[in-house]
Amino acid sequence: MTERKSAYWMKQLDERILEYIARDGMATPRMMARDRAFTASPGHIWERCQMLYYIRFVEPIYNDMYDLTTDGILFLDGEVDAEHYPTPTPSKVYK
């Protein structure tokens, strides 16, 4: 497996979210928060999902259910560099 290329703004939680969805399929922040691998609240996971959605690593499927995009899969495989994607900021993401 190739080393992942994270962006400076990414948190370890972002990778955990992507890994969880890759392993278990579509998921909500609440589902992820119940997993022992997470120590974040559903609200915080939702915020990170919104950041990942901004750069198109995840996409909302229904309500707050998220799934990986092709770019998200490629990131997990170490095939894309997250630094080459737009930097999400709260003002851009939560407008």
N, C-alpha and C positions, 0 to 999 in steps of 0.2 A: 504494500500500500504506500502510495506517495504521501509525503508530508502535506498537510493542509496549509493553505496560504490565507490566514486571517487578516482582516483589516484592523487598523489601530483602534477603531471604535468598538470592535466586537468584544463580547464578554464570553467567558467560559460557558455561561448559561446558553448562549446562542448555539454553540456546538452541541450541547446536551439536548436542546430542543430538536435540532436537525437529526441527531442520532436516534432520538426516541421515535420520531415520525418515520424515519427510515426503517427502524426495527419493527414497530408496531402498526404502521400505517397511519391513516388520518387520525388526528387527535385534537382535543380541545385543551386550553390551558388548565382547566380544572382536572382533566384526566392526567395530565403530566404532573401537576402539583401533588397528586396522590401517590405518585411513584417515589420510592425511597431514594432514587438517584437525584431528586430535586429537593432543594431546601428553600425554594422561592414560592411566593404566594401565587395563586392563579392570576391575580392582577398584574404582578410583575412579569410573569410569563407572557401574558397577553401583550404587555408593552413591548417585550422583546420580539414577539411574533410580528407585531406591527412594523418594527424596524426591519426584520427579515423579509417581510412582505414588500416593503419599500424598495429593497434591492432585488426583489423577485426570486428569493431563495425558497420561500413558501408562498402558498396562495390560499385564500379562504375558500372553502368548499361550500359550507352552509353555516350560517350564523357565525359562531366562533370556532368552527372546525377547520383545521389547517392540514394541508398536504404539501409534500415537497414538489418543487418544480424541477425541470431538467437542470437548471443552474444550481439548485440546491444539492442535487445528486452529484453533479460534477464537482462542486466544492468539497463535499465529503470524500470524494475519490481523489482529491488533490489536483484536479485538472484545471481549475480556475482560481484566479487570485482575487480575493474579495476587495483588495485595494483598488481594483480597476472598476468598481461599481460606485455609483453615487453615494456620498456620505449622508446617511439619514440623520436628521436633526429633529428634535421635537416639533419645531415650527413647520417643517416639511411633512412630517409623518402624521401629526395629529390635527391637521387643518380641517 
